[in-house]
Amino acid sequence: MRSSFEIIAEILRVSKNGAKKTRIMYSCGLSYRFVEKYIALLLENNLLEIGNSYHTTEKGMRFLRDYQTIELLLKTRN
């Protein structure tokens, strides 16, 4: 089972170059309800922005870099 942070990172990764809701849903393996919930959260926190499609903001890119650093540190600890 994935954590919320993993799902958020995955959505931000998929949306780096722009993605429609359907692409996010299928790429991340999420139900429509969960995509709606997470997109609302990411928009509210300025990690994602919407134009013709959803795009990861600069703040979202920083979150993604920080998340990947933490993920790497946790994996190399073992």
KETILO-133904 format. One record per residue: residue number from 0; residue in one letter; x, y, z of N, C-alpha, C, CB in turn. Coordinates in steps of 0.2 Angstrom, whole numbers. Glycine has a CB too. Layout:
BEGIN
<rec><k>NUM</k><r>A</r><n_c1>X</n_c1><n_c2>Y</n_c2><n_c3>Z</n_c3><ca_c1>X</ca_c1><ca_c2>Y</ca_c2><ca_c3>Z</ca_c3><c_c1>X</c_c1><c_c2>Y</c_c2><c_c3>Z</c_c3><cb_c1>X</cb_c1><cb_c2>Y</cb_c2><cb_c3>Z</cb_c3></rec>
...
END
This chain:
BEGIN
<rec><k>0</k><r>M</r><n_c1>4</n_c1><n_c2>-6</n_c2><n_c3>0</n_c3><ca_c1>0</ca_c1><ca_c2>0</ca_c2><ca_c3>0</ca_c3><c_c1>4</c_c1><c_c2>6</c_c2><c_c3>0</c_c3><cb_c1>-5</cb_c1><cb_c2>0</cb_c2><cb_c3>6</cb_c3></rec>
<rec><k>1</k><r>R</r><n_c1>3</n_c1><n_c2>11</n_c2><n_c3>-4</n_c3><ca_c1>7</ca_c1><ca_c2>17</ca_c2><ca_c3>-5</ca_c3><c_c1>5</c_c1><c_c2>22</c_c2><c_c3>0</c_c3><cb_c1>6</cb_c1><cb_c2>20</cb_c2><cb_c3>-12</cb_c3></rec>
<rec><k>2</k><r>S</r><n_c1>9</n_c1><n_c2>26</n_c2><n_c3>2</n_c3><ca_c1>8</ca_c1><ca_c2>32</ca_c2><ca_c3>7</ca_c3><c_c1>5</c_c1><c_c2>38</c_c2><c_c3>3</c_c3><cb_c1>14</cb_c1><cb_c2>34</cb_c2><cb_c3>11</cb_c3></rec>
<rec><k>3</k><r>S</r><n_c1>2</n_c1><n_c2>42</n_c2><n_c3>6</n_c3><ca_c1>0</ca_c1><ca_c2>49</ca_c2><ca_c3>3</ca_c3><c_c1>6</c_c1><c_c2>52</c_c2><c_c3>0</c_c3><cb_c1>-3</cb_c1><cb_c2>53</cb_c2><cb_c3>8</cb_c3></rec>
<rec><k>4</k><r>F</r><n_c1>12</n_c1><n_c2>52</n_c2><n_c3>3</n_c3><ca_c1>18</ca_c1><ca_c2>55</ca_c2><ca_c3>0</ca_c3><c_c1>20</c_c1><c_c2>52</c_c2><c_c3>-7</c_c3><cb_c1>23</cb_c1><cb_c2>55</cb_c2><cb_c3>5</cb_c3></rec>
<rec><k>5</k><r>E</r><n_c1>19</n_c1><n_c2>46</n_c2><n_c3>-7</n_c3><ca_c1>21</ca_c1><ca_c2>42</ca_c2><ca_c3>-13</ca_c3><c_c1>16</c_c1><c_c2>44</c_c2><c_c3>-19</c_c3><cb_c1>21</cb_c1><cb_c2>34</cb_c2><cb_c3>-12</cb_c3></rec>
<rec><k>6</k><r>I</r><n_c1>10</n_c1><n_c2>44</n_c2><n_c3>-17</n_c3><ca_c1>5</ca_c1><ca_c2>46</ca_c2><ca_c3>-22</ca_c3><c_c1>6</c_c1><c_c2>53</c_c2><c_c3>-25</c_c3><cb_c1>-2</cb_c1><cb_c2>45</cb_c2><cb_c3>-19</cb_c3></rec>
<rec><k>7</k><r>I</r><n_c1>7</n_c1><n_c2>58</n_c2><n_c3>-20</n_c3><ca_c1>8</ca_c1><ca_c2>65</ca_c2><ca_c3>-22</ca_c3><c_c1>14</c_c1><c_c2>65</c_c2><c_c3>-26</c_c3><cb_c1>9</cb_c1><cb_c2>69</cb_c2><cb_c3>-15</cb_c3></rec>
<rec><k>8</k><r>A</r><n_c1>20</n_c1><n_c2>62</n_c2><n_c3>-24</n_c3><ca_c1>26</ca_c1><ca_c2>62</ca_c2><ca_c3>-28</ca_c3><c_c1>24</c_c1><c_c2>59</c_c2><c_c3>-35</c_c3><cb_c1>31</cb_c1><cb_c2>58</cb_c2><cb_c3>-25</cb_c3></rec>
<rec><k>9</k><r>E</r><n_c1>21</n_c1><n_c2>54</n_c2><n_c3>-36</n_c3><ca_c1>19</ca_c1><ca_c2>51</ca_c2><ca_c3>-42</ca_c3><c_c1>15</c_c1><c_c2>56</c_c2><c_c3>-47</c_c3><cb_c1>15</cb_c1><cb_c2>44</cb_c2><cb_c3>-41</cb_c3></rec>
<rec><k>10</k><r>I</r><n_c1>10</n_c1><n_c2>59</n_c2><n_c3>-44</n_c3><ca_c1>6</ca_c1><ca_c2>64</ca_c2><ca_c3>-47</ca_c3><c_c1>10</c_c1><c_c2>69</c_c2><c_c3>-50</c_c3><cb_c1>0</cb_c1><cb_c2>66</cb_c2><cb_c3>-43</cb_c3></rec>
<rec><k>11</k><r>L</r><n_c1>15</n_c1><n_c2>72</n_c2><n_c3>-46</n_c3><ca_c1>19</ca_c1><ca_c2>78</ca_c2><ca_c3>-48</ca_c3><c_c1>24</c_c1><c_c2>75</c_c2><c_c3>-53</c_c3><cb_c1>23</cb_c1><cb_c2>80</cb_c2><cb_c3>-42</cb_c3></rec>
<rec><k>12</k><r>R</r><n_c1>26</n_c1><n_c2>69</n_c2><n_c3>-53</n_c3><ca_c1>31</ca_c1><ca_c2>67</ca_c2><ca_c3>-58</ca_c3><c_c1>27</c_c1><c_c2>66</c_c2><c_c3>-65</c_c3><cb_c1>33</cb_c1><cb_c2>60</cb_c2><cb_c3>-56</cb_c3></rec>
<rec><k>13</k><r>V</r><n_c1>21</n_c1><n_c2>63</n_c2><n_c3>-65</n_c3><ca_c1>17</ca_c1><ca_c2>63</ca_c2><ca_c3>-71</ca_c3><c_c1>15</c_c1><c_c2>70</c_c2><c_c3>-74</c_c3><cb_c1>11</cb_c1><cb_c2>59</cb_c2><cb_c3>-69</cb_c3></rec>
<rec><k>14</k><r>S</r><n_c1>15</n_c1><n_c2>74</n_c2><n_c3>-70</n_c3><ca_c1>12</ca_c1><ca_c2>81</ca_c2><ca_c3>-72</ca_c3><c_c1>18</c_c1><c_c2>86</c_c2><c_c3>-73</c_c3><cb_c1>8</cb_c1><cb_c2>84</cb_c2><cb_c3>-66</cb_c3></rec>
<rec><k>15</k><r>K</r><n_c1>24</n_c1><n_c2>84</n_c2><n_c3>-73</n_c3><ca_c1>30</ca_c1><ca_c2>88</ca_c2><ca_c3>-74</ca_c3><c_c1>29</c_c1><c_c2>92</c_c2><c_c3>-81</c_c3><cb_c1>36</cb_c1><cb_c2>84</cb_c2><cb_c3>-74</cb_c3></rec>
<rec><k>16</k><r>N</r><n_c1>27</n_c1><n_c2>88</n_c2><n_c3>-86</n_c3><ca_c1>27</ca_c1><ca_c2>91</ca_c2><ca_c3>-93</ca_c3><c_c1>19</c_c1><c_c2>92</c_c2><c_c3>-95</c_c3><cb_c1>30</cb_c1><cb_c2>87</cb_c2><cb_c3>-98</cb_c3></rec>
<rec><k>17</k><r>G</r><n_c1>15</n_c1><n_c2>92</n_c2><n_c3>-90</n_c3><ca_c1>8</ca_c1><ca_c2>93</ca_c2><ca_c3>-91</ca_c3><c_c1>4</c_c1><c_c2>86</c_c2><c_c3>-92</c_c3><cb_c1>7</cb_c1><cb_c2>97</cb_c2><cb_c3>-98</cb_c3></rec>
<rec><k>18</k><r>A</r><n_c1>-1</n_c1><n_c2>86</n_c2><n_c3>-89</n_c3><ca_c1>-5</ca_c1><ca_c2>79</ca_c2><ca_c3>-90</ca_c3><c_c1>-13</c_c1><c_c2>81</c_c2><c_c3>-88</c_c3><cb_c1>-3</cb_c1><cb_c2>74</cb_c2><cb_c3>-85</cb_c3></rec>
<rec><k>19</k><r>K</r><n_c1>-17</n_c1><n_c2>78</n_c2><n_c3>-92</n_c3><ca_c1>-24</ca_c1><ca_c2>78</ca_c2><ca_c3>-91</ca_c3><c_c1>-26</c_c1><c_c2>73</c_c2><c_c3>-85</c_c3><cb_c1>-28</cb_c1><cb_c2>76</cb_c2><cb_c3>-97</cb_c3></rec>
<rec><k>20</k><r>K</r><n_c1>-32</n_c1><n_c2>75</n_c2><n_c3>-82</n_c3><ca_c1>-34</ca_c1><ca_c2>71</ca_c2><ca_c3>-76</ca_c3><c_c1>-34</c_c1><c_c2>63</c_c2><c_c3>-78</c_c3><cb_c1>-41</cb_c1><cb_c2>73</cb_c2><cb_c3>-74</cb_c3></rec>
<rec><k>21</k><r>T</r><n_c1>-36</n_c1><n_c2>61</n_c2><n_c3>-84</n_c3><ca_c1>-37</ca_c1><ca_c2>54</ca_c2><ca_c3>-86</ca_c3><c_c1>-30</c_c1><c_c2>51</c_c2><c_c3>-86</c_c3><cb_c1>-40</cb_c1><cb_c2>53</cb_c2><cb_c3>-93</cb_c3></rec>
<rec><k>22</k><r>R</r><n_c1>-25</n_c1><n_c2>55</n_c2><n_c3>-89</n_c3><ca_c1>-18</ca_c1><ca_c2>52</ca_c2><ca_c3>-89</ca_c3><c_c1>-15</c_c1><c_c2>51</c_c2><c_c3>-82</c_c3><cb_c1>-13</cb_c1><cb_c2>57</cb_c2><cb_c3>-93</cb_c3></rec>
<rec><k>23</k><r>I</r><n_c1>-16</n_c1><n_c2>56</n_c2><n_c3>-77</n_c3><ca_c1>-14</ca_c1><ca_c2>55</ca_c2><ca_c3>-70</ca_c3><c_c1>-17</c_c1><c_c2>49</c_c2><c_c3>-67</c_c3><cb_c1>-16</cb_c1><cb_c2>62</cb_c2><cb_c3>-66</cb_c3></rec>
<rec><k>24</k><r>M</r><n_c1>-24</n_c1><n_c2>48</n_c2><n_c3>-68</n_c3><ca_c1>-28</ca_c1><ca_c2>43</ca_c2><ca_c3>-65</ca_c3><c_c1>-25</c_c1><c_c2>36</c_c2><c_c3>-68</c_c3><cb_c1>-35</cb_c1><cb_c2>43</cb_c2><cb_c3>-68</cb_c3></rec>
<rec><k>25</k><r>Y</r><n_c1>-23</n_c1><n_c2>35</n_c2><n_c3>-74</n_c3><ca_c1>-21</ca_c1><ca_c2>29</ca_c2><ca_c3>-76</ca_c3><c_c1>-13</c_c1><c_c2>28</c_c2><c_c3>-75</c_c3><cb_c1>-22</cb_c1><cb_c2>28</cb_c2><cb_c3>-84</cb_c3></rec>
<rec><k>26</k><r>S</r><n_c1>-9</n_c1><n_c2>33</n_c2><n_c3>-75</n_c3><ca_c1>-2</ca_c1><ca_c2>33</ca_c2><ca_c3>-74</ca_c3><c_c1>-1</c_c1><c_c2>31</c_c2><c_c3>-67</c_c3><cb_c1>1</cb_c1><cb_c2>39</cb_c2><cb_c3>-76</cb_c3></rec>
<rec><k>27</k><r>C</r><n_c1>-5</n_c1><n_c2>34</n_c2><n_c3>-62</n_c3><ca_c1>-4</ca_c1><ca_c2>33</ca_c2><ca_c3>-55</ca_c3><c_c1>-8</c_c1><c_c2>27</c_c2><c_c3>-52</c_c3><cb_c1>-6</cb_c1><cb_c2>39</cb_c2><cb_c3>-51</cb_c3></rec>
<rec><k>28</k><r>G</r><n_c1>-13</n_c1><n_c2>24</n_c2><n_c3>-56</n_c3><ca_c1>-17</ca_c1><ca_c2>18</ca_c2><ca_c3>-54</ca_c3><c_c1>-22</c_c1><c_c2>21</c_c2><c_c3>-49</c_c3><cb_c1>-12</cb_c1><cb_c2>13</cb_c2><cb_c3>-52</cb_c3></rec>
<rec><k>29</k><r>L</r><n_c1>-25</n_c1><n_c2>26</n_c2><n_c3>-50</n_c3><ca_c1>-29</ca_c1><ca_c2>29</ca_c2><ca_c3>-45</ca_c3><c_c1>-37</c_c1><c_c2>29</c_c2><c_c3>-47</c_c3><cb_c1>-27</cb_c1><cb_c2>36</cb_c2><cb_c3>-42</cb_c3></rec>
<rec><k>30</k><r>S</r><n_c1>-41</n_c1><n_c2>29</n_c2><n_c3>-43</n_c3><ca_c1>-48</ca_c1><ca_c2>29</ca_c2><ca_c3>-45</ca_c3><c_c1>-50</c_c1><c_c2>37</c_c2><c_c3>-46</c_c3><cb_c1>-53</cb_c1><cb_c2>27</cb_c2><cb_c3>-39</cb_c3></rec>
<rec><k>31</k><r>Y</r><n_c1>-55</n_c1><n_c2>38</n_c2><n_c3>-49</n_c3><ca_c1>-57</ca_c1><ca_c2>45</ca_c2><ca_c3>-51</ca_c3><c_c1>-58</c_c1><c_c2>49</c_c2><c_c3>-44</c_c3><cb_c1>-64</cb_c1><cb_c2>45</cb_c2><cb_c3>-55</cb_c3></rec>
<rec><k>32</k><r>R</r><n_c1>-61</n_c1><n_c2>46</n_c2><n_c3>-39</n_c3><ca_c1>-62</ca_c1><ca_c2>49</ca_c2><ca_c3>-33</ca_c3><c_c1>-55</c_c1><c_c2>51</c_c2><c_c3>-30</c_c3><cb_c1>-66</cb_c1><cb_c2>45</cb_c2><cb_c3>-28</cb_c3></rec>
<rec><k>33</k><r>F</r><n_c1>-50</n_c1><n_c2>47</n_c2><n_c3>-30</n_c3><ca_c1>-44</ca_c1><ca_c2>49</ca_c2><ca_c3>-27</ca_c3><c_c1>-40</c_c1><c_c2>54</c_c2><c_c3>-31</c_c3><cb_c1>-40</cb_c1><cb_c2>42</cb_c2><cb_c3>-26</cb_c3></rec>
<rec><k>34</k><r>V</r><n_c1>-41</n_c1><n_c2>54</n_c2><n_c3>-37</n_c3><ca_c1>-37</ca_c1><ca_c2>59</ca_c2><ca_c3>-42</ca_c3><c_c1>-40</c_c1><c_c2>66</c_c2><c_c3>-40</c_c3><cb_c1>-38</cb_c1><cb_c2>57</cb_c2><cb_c3>-49</cb_c3></rec>
<rec><k>35</k><r>E</r><n_c1>-47</n_c1><n_c2>66</n_c2><n_c3>-39</n_c3><ca_c1>-50</ca_c1><ca_c2>72</ca_c2><ca_c3>-38</ca_c3><c_c1>-48</c_c1><c_c2>75</c_c2><c_c3>-31</c_c3><cb_c1>-58</cb_c1><cb_c2>71</cb_c2><cb_c3>-37</cb_c3></rec>
<rec><k>36</k><r>K</r><n_c1>-47</n_c1><n_c2>70</n_c2><n_c3>-26</n_c3><ca_c1>-45</ca_c1><ca_c2>72</ca_c2><ca_c3>-19</ca_c3><c_c1>-38</c_c1><c_c2>75</c_c2><c_c3>-19</c_c3><cb_c1>-46</cb_c1><cb_c2>66</cb_c2><cb_c3>-14</cb_c3></rec>
<rec><k>37</k><r>Y</r><n_c1>-33</n_c1><n_c2>71</n_c2><n_c3>-22</n_c3><ca_c1>-26</ca_c1><ca_c2>73</ca_c2><ca_c3>-22</ca_c3><c_c1>-25</c_c1><c_c2>79</c_c2><c_c3>-27</c_c3><cb_c1>-22</cb_c1><cb_c2>67</cb_c2><cb_c3>-25</cb_c3></rec>
<rec><k>38</k><r>I</r><n_c1>-29</n_c1><n_c2>80</n_c2><n_c3>-32</n_c3><ca_c1>-28</ca_c1><ca_c2>86</ca_c2><ca_c3>-37</ca_c3><c_c1>-30</c_c1><c_c2>92</c_c2><c_c3>-33</c_c3><cb_c1>-31</cb_c1><cb_c2>85</cb_c2><cb_c3>-43</cb_c3></rec>
<rec><k>39</k><r>A</r><n_c1>-36</n_c1><n_c2>92</n_c2><n_c3>-29</n_c3><ca_c1>-38</ca_c1><ca_c2>97</ca_c2><ca_c3>-25</ca_c3><c_c1>-33</c_c1><c_c2>99</c_c2><c_c3>-20</c_c3><cb_c1>-45</cb_c1><cb_c2>96</cb_c2><cb_c3>-22</cb_c3></rec>
<rec><k>40</k><r>L</r><n_c1>-30</n_c1><n_c2>94</n_c2><n_c3>-17</n_c3><ca_c1>-25</ca_c1><ca_c2>96</ca_c2><ca_c3>-12</ca_c3><c_c1>-19</c_c1><c_c2>99</c_c2><c_c3>-15</c_c3><cb_c1>-23</cb_c1><cb_c2>89</cb_c2><cb_c3>-8</cb_c3></rec>
<rec><k>41</k><r>L</r><n_c1>-16</n_c1><n_c2>96</n_c2><n_c3>-20</n_c3><ca_c1>-10</ca_c1><ca_c2>99</ca_c2><ca_c3>-23</ca_c3><c_c1>-12</c_c1><c_c2>106</c_c2><c_c3>-26</c_c3><cb_c1>-8</cb_c1><cb_c2>94</cb_c2><cb_c3>-29</cb_c3></rec>
<rec><k>42</k><r>L</r><n_c1>-17</n_c1><n_c2>107</n_c2><n_c3>-29</n_c3><ca_c1>-19</ca_c1><ca_c2>114</ca_c2><ca_c3>-31</ca_c3><c_c1>-19</c_c1><c_c2>119</c_c2><c_c3>-25</c_c3><cb_c1>-26</cb_c1><cb_c2>114</cb_c2><cb_c3>-35</cb_c3></rec>
<rec><k>43</k><r>E</r><n_c1>-23</n_c1><n_c2>117</n_c2><n_c3>-20</n_c3><ca_c1>-23</ca_c1><ca_c2>121</ca_c2><ca_c3>-14</ca_c3><c_c1>-17</c_c1><c_c2>123</c_c2><c_c3>-11</c_c3><cb_c1>-28</cb_c1><cb_c2>118</cb_c2><cb_c3>-9</cb_c3></rec>
<rec><k>44</k><r>N</r><n_c1>-12</n_c1><n_c2>119</n_c2><n_c3>-12</n_c3><ca_c1>-5</ca_c1><ca_c2>120</ca_c2><ca_c3>-9</ca_c3><c_c1>0</c_c1><c_c2>122</c_c2><c_c3>-14</c_c3><cb_c1>-2</cb_c1><cb_c2>113</cb_c2><cb_c3>-5</cb_c3></rec>
<rec><k>45</k><r>N</r><n_c1>-2</n_c1><n_c2>124</n_c2><n_c3>-20</n_c3><ca_c1>2</ca_c1><ca_c2>127</ca_c2><ca_c3>-25</ca_c3><c_c1>7</c_c1><c_c2>122</c_c2><c_c3>-27</c_c3><cb_c1>5</cb_c1><cb_c2>133</cb_c2><cb_c3>-23</cb_c3></rec>
<rec><k>46</k><r>L</r><n_c1>6</n_c1><n_c2>116</n_c2><n_c3>-27</n_c3><ca_c1>11</ca_c1><ca_c2>111</ca_c2><ca_c3>-30</ca_c3><c_c1>9</c_c1><c_c2>109</c_c2><c_c3>-37</c_c3><cb_c1>11</cb_c1><cb_c2>105</cb_c2><cb_c3>-25</cb_c3></rec>
<rec><k>47</k><r>L</r><n_c1>3</n_c1><n_c2>111</n_c2><n_c3>-39</n_c3><ca_c1>1</ca_c1><ca_c2>109</ca_c2><ca_c3>-45</ca_c3><c_c1>-3</c_c1><c_c2>115</c_c2><c_c3>-48</c_c3><cb_c1>-4</cb_c1><cb_c2>103</cb_c2><cb_c3>-45</cb_c3></rec>
<rec><k>48</k><r>E</r><n_c1>-3</n_c1><n_c2>117</n_c2><n_c3>-54</n_c3><ca_c1>-7</ca_c1><ca_c2>122</ca_c2><ca_c3>-57</ca_c3><c_c1>-11</c_c1><c_c2>119</c_c2><c_c3>-63</c_c3><cb_c1>-3</cb_c1><cb_c2>128</cb_c2><cb_c3>-59</cb_c3></rec>
<rec><k>49</k><r>I</r><n_c1>-16</n_c1><n_c2>123</n_c2><n_c3>-65</n_c3><ca_c1>-20</ca_c1><ca_c2>121</ca_c2><ca_c3>-71</ca_c3><c_c1>-20</c_c1><c_c2>126</c_c2><c_c3>-76</c_c3><cb_c1>-27</cb_c1><cb_c2>119</cb_c2><cb_c3>-68</cb_c3></rec>
<rec><k>50</k><r>G</r><n_c1>-19</n_c1><n_c2>124</n_c2><n_c3>-82</n_c3><ca_c1>-20</ca_c1><ca_c2>128</ca_c2><ca_c3>-88</ca_c3><c_c1>-24</c_c1><c_c2>123</c_c2><c_c3>-93</c_c3><cb_c1>-13</cb_c1><cb_c2>130</cb_c2><cb_c3>-92</cb_c3></rec>
<rec><k>51</k><r>N</r><n_c1>-21</n_c1><n_c2>121</n_c2><n_c3>-99</n_c3><ca_c1>-25</ca_c1><ca_c2>117</ca_c2><ca_c3>-103</ca_c3><c_c1>-24</c_c1><c_c2>110</c_c2><c_c3>-100</c_c3><cb_c1>-21</cb_c1><cb_c2>117</cb_c2><cb_c3>-110</cb_c3></rec>
<rec><k>52</k><r>S</r><n_c1>-19</n_c1><n_c2>109</n_c2><n_c3>-95</n_c3><ca_c1>-18</ca_c1><ca_c2>102</ca_c2><ca_c3>-92</ca_c3><c_c1>-15</c_c1><c_c2>104</c_c2><c_c3>-85</c_c3><cb_c1>-14</cb_c1><cb_c2>97</cb_c2><cb_c3>-96</cb_c3></rec>
<rec><k>53</k><r>Y</r><n_c1>-14</n_c1><n_c2>99</n_c2><n_c3>-81</n_c3><ca_c1>-11</ca_c1><ca_c2>100</ca_c2><ca_c3>-74</ca_c3><c_c1>-3</c_c1><c_c2>100</c_c2><c_c3>-75</c_c3><cb_c1>-13</cb_c1><cb_c2>95</cb_c2><cb_c3>-69</cb_c3></rec>
<rec><k>54</k><r>H</r><n_c1>0</n_c1><n_c2>105</n_c2><n_c3>-72</n_c3><ca_c1>7</ca_c1><ca_c2>106</ca_c2><ca_c3>-72</ca_c3><c_c1>10</c_c1><c_c2>106</c_c2><c_c3>-65</c_c3><cb_c1>9</cb_c1><cb_c2>112</cb_c2><cb_c3>-77</cb_c3></rec>
<rec><k>55</k><r>T</r><n_c1>16</n_c1><n_c2>103</n_c2><n_c3>-64</n_c3><ca_c1>19</ca_c1><ca_c2>104</ca_c2><ca_c3>-58</ca_c3><c_c1>22</c_c1><c_c2>111</c_c2><c_c3>-57</c_c3><cb_c1>24</cb_c1><cb_c2>98</cb_c2><cb_c3>-57</cb_c3></rec>
<rec><k>56</k><r>T</r><n_c1>21</n_c1><n_c2>114</n_c2><n_c3>-52</n_c3><ca_c1>24</ca_c1><ca_c2>121</ca_c2><ca_c3>-51</ca_c3><c_c1>31</c_c1><c_c2>120</c_c2><c_c3>-48</c_c3><cb_c1>20</cb_c1><cb_c2>125</cb_c2><cb_c3>-46</cb_c3></rec>
<rec><k>57</k><r>E</r><n_c1>34</n_c1><n_c2>126</n_c2><n_c3>-48</n_c3><ca_c1>41</ca_c1><ca_c2>126</ca_c2><ca_c3>-45</ca_c3><c_c1>41</c_c1><c_c2>123</c_c2><c_c3>-38</c_c3><cb_c1>44</cb_c1><cb_c2>133</cb_c2><cb_c3>-46</cb_c3></rec>
<rec><k>58</k><r>K</r><n_c1>36</n_c1><n_c2>125</n_c2><n_c3>-34</n_c3><ca_c1>36</ca_c1><ca_c2>123</ca_c2><ca_c3>-27</ca_c3><c_c1>35</c_c1><c_c2>115</c_c2><c_c3>-27</c_c3><cb_c1>30</cb_c1><cb_c2>126</cb_c2><cb_c3>-24</cb_c3></rec>
<rec><k>59</k><r>G</r><n_c1>31</n_c1><n_c2>113</n_c2><n_c3>-32</n_c3><ca_c1>30</ca_c1><ca_c2>105</ca_c2><ca_c3>-33</ca_c3><c_c1>36</c_c1><c_c2>102</c_c2><c_c3>-35</c_c3><cb_c1>24</cb_c1><cb_c2>104</cb_c2><cb_c3>-38</cb_c3></rec>
<rec><k>60</k><r>M</r><n_c1>40</n_c1><n_c2>105</n_c2><n_c3>-39</n_c3><ca_c1>47</ca_c1><ca_c2>102</ca_c2><ca_c3>-41</ca_c3><c_c1>51</c_c1><c_c2>102</c_c2><c_c3>-35</c_c3><cb_c1>50</cb_c1><cb_c2>106</cb_c2><cb_c3>-47</cb_c3></rec>
<rec><k>61</k><r>R</r><n_c1>51</n_c1><n_c2>107</n_c2><n_c3>-31</n_c3><ca_c1>55</ca_c1><ca_c2>107</ca_c2><ca_c3>-25</ca_c3><c_c1>53</c_c1><c_c2>101</c_c2><c_c3>-20</c_c3><cb_c1>55</cb_c1><cb_c2>113</cb_c2><cb_c3>-21</cb_c3></rec>
<rec><k>62</k><r>F</r><n_c1>47</n_c1><n_c2>100</n_c2><n_c3>-19</n_c3><ca_c1>44</ca_c1><ca_c2>94</ca_c2><ca_c3>-15</ca_c3><c_c1>46</c_c1><c_c2>88</c_c2><c_c3>-18</c_c3><cb_c1>36</cb_c1><cb_c2>95</cb_c2><cb_c3>-15</cb_c3></rec>
<rec><k>63</k><r>L</r><n_c1>46</n_c1><n_c2>87</n_c2><n_c3>-25</n_c3><ca_c1>48</ca_c1><ca_c2>81</ca_c2><ca_c3>-28</ca_c3><c_c1>55</c_c1><c_c2>80</c_c2><c_c3>-27</c_c3><cb_c1>47</cb_c1><cb_c2>81</cb_c2><cb_c3>-36</cb_c3></rec>
<rec><k>64</k><r>R</r><n_c1>60</n_c1><n_c2>85</n_c2><n_c3>-28</n_c3><ca_c1>67</ca_c1><ca_c2>84</ca_c2><ca_c3>-26</ca_c3><c_c1>68</c_c1><c_c2>82</c_c2><c_c3>-19</c_c3><cb_c1>71</cb_c1><cb_c2>90</cb_c2><cb_c3>-28</cb_c3></rec>
<rec><k>65</k><r>D</r><n_c1>65</n_c1><n_c2>85</n_c2><n_c3>-15</n_c3><ca_c1>66</ca_c1><ca_c2>84</ca_c2><ca_c3>-7</ca_c3><c_c1>63</c_c1><c_c2>77</c_c2><c_c3>-6</c_c3><cb_c1>62</cb_c1><cb_c2>89</cb_c2><cb_c3>-3</cb_c3></rec>
<rec><k>66</k><r>Y</r><n_c1>58</n_c1><n_c2>75</n_c2><n_c3>-9</n_c3><ca_c1>55</ca_c1><ca_c2>68</ca_c2><ca_c3>-8</ca_c3><c_c1>60</c_c1><c_c2>63</c_c2><c_c3>-10</c_c3><cb_c1>48</cb_c1><cb_c2>67</cb_c2><cb_c3>-11</cb_c3></rec>
<rec><k>67</k><r>Q</r><n_c1>63</n_c1><n_c2>64</n_c2><n_c3>-16</n_c3><ca_c1>67</ca_c1><ca_c2>59</ca_c2><ca_c3>-19</ca_c3><c_c1>74</c_c1><c_c2>58</c_c2><c_c3>-15</c_c3><cb_c1>69</cb_c1><cb_c2>61</cb_c2><cb_c3>-26</cb_c3></rec>
<rec><k>68</k><r>T</r><n_c1>76</n_c1><n_c2>64</n_c2><n_c3>-12</n_c3><ca_c1>82</ca_c1><ca_c2>64</ca_c2><ca_c3>-8</ca_c3><c_c1>80</c_c1><c_c2>60</c_c2><c_c3>-2</c_c3><cb_c1>84</cb_c1><cb_c2>71</cb_c2><cb_c3>-6</cb_c3></rec>
<rec><k>69</k><r>I</r><n_c1>75</n_c1><n_c2>61</n_c2><n_c3>2</n_c3><ca_c1>73</ca_c1><ca_c2>57</ca_c2><ca_c3>8</ca_c3><c_c1>72</c_c1><c_c2>50</c_c2><c_c3>6</c_c3><cb_c1>66</cb_c1><cb_c2>60</cb_c2><cb_c3>11</cb_c3></rec>
<rec><k>70</k><r>E</r><n_c1>69</n_c1><n_c2>48</n_c2><n_c3>0</n_c3><ca_c1>68</ca_c1><ca_c2>41</ca_c2><ca_c3>-2</ca_c3><c_c1>75</c_c1><c_c2>38</c_c2><c_c3>-3</c_c3><cb_c1>64</cb_c1><cb_c2>41</cb_c2><cb_c3>-8</cb_c3></rec>
<rec><k>71</k><r>L</r><n_c1>79</n_c1><n_c2>41</n_c2><n_c3>-6</n_c3><ca_c1>86</ca_c1><ca_c2>38</ca_c2><ca_c3>-7</ca_c3><c_c1>90</c_c1><c_c2>37</c_c2><c_c3>0</c_c3><cb_c1>90</cb_c1><cb_c2>43</cb_c2><cb_c3>-11</cb_c3></rec>
<rec><k>72</k><r>L</r><n_c1>89</n_c1><n_c2>42</n_c2><n_c3>4</n_c3><ca_c1>92</ca_c1><ca_c2>41</ca_c2><ca_c3>11</ca_c3><c_c1>90</c_c1><c_c2>35</c_c2><c_c3>14</c_c3><cb_c1>92</cb_c1><cb_c2>48</cb_c2><cb_c3>15</cb_c3></rec>
<rec><k>73</k><r>L</r><n_c1>83</n_c1><n_c2>34</n_c2><n_c3>14</n_c3><ca_c1>80</ca_c1><ca_c2>29</ca_c2><ca_c3>18</ca_c3><c_c1>82</c_c1><c_c2>22</c_c2><c_c3>15</c_c3><cb_c1>72</cb_c1><cb_c2>29</cb_c2><cb_c3>18</cb_c3></rec>
<rec><k>74</k><r>K</r><n_c1>83</n_c1><n_c2>22</n_c2><n_c3>8</n_c3><ca_c1>85</ca_c1><ca_c2>16</ca_c2><ca_c3>5</ca_c3><c_c1>92</c_c1><c_c2>14</c_c2><c_c3>6</c_c3><cb_c1>83</cb_c1><cb_c2>16</cb_c2><cb_c3>-3</cb_c3></rec>
<rec><k>75</k><r>T</r><n_c1>96</n_c1><n_c2>19</n_c2><n_c3>6</n_c3><ca_c1>103</ca_c1><ca_c2>17</ca_c2><ca_c3>7</ca_c3><c_c1>105</c_c1><c_c2>16</c_c2><c_c3>15</c_c3><cb_c1>107</cb_c1><cb_c2>23</cb_c2><cb_c3>5</cb_c3></rec>
<rec><k>76</k><r>R</r><n_c1>100</n_c1><n_c2>17</n_c2><n_c3>19</n_c3><ca_c1>101</ca_c1><ca_c2>16</ca_c2><ca_c3>26</ca_c3><c_c1>102</c_c1><c_c2>9</c_c2><c_c3>28</c_c3><cb_c1>96</cb_c1><cb_c2>19</cb_c2><cb_c3>30</cb_c3></rec>
<rec><k>77</k><r>N</r><n_c1>98</n_c1><n_c2>5</n_c2><n_c3>24</n_c3><ca_c1>98</ca_c1><ca_c2>-3</ca_c2><ca_c3>26</ca_c3><c_c1>104</c_c1><c_c2>-6</c_c2><c_c3>24</c_c3><cb_c1>92</cb_c1><cb_c2>-6</cb_c2><cb_c3>23</cb_c3></rec>
END
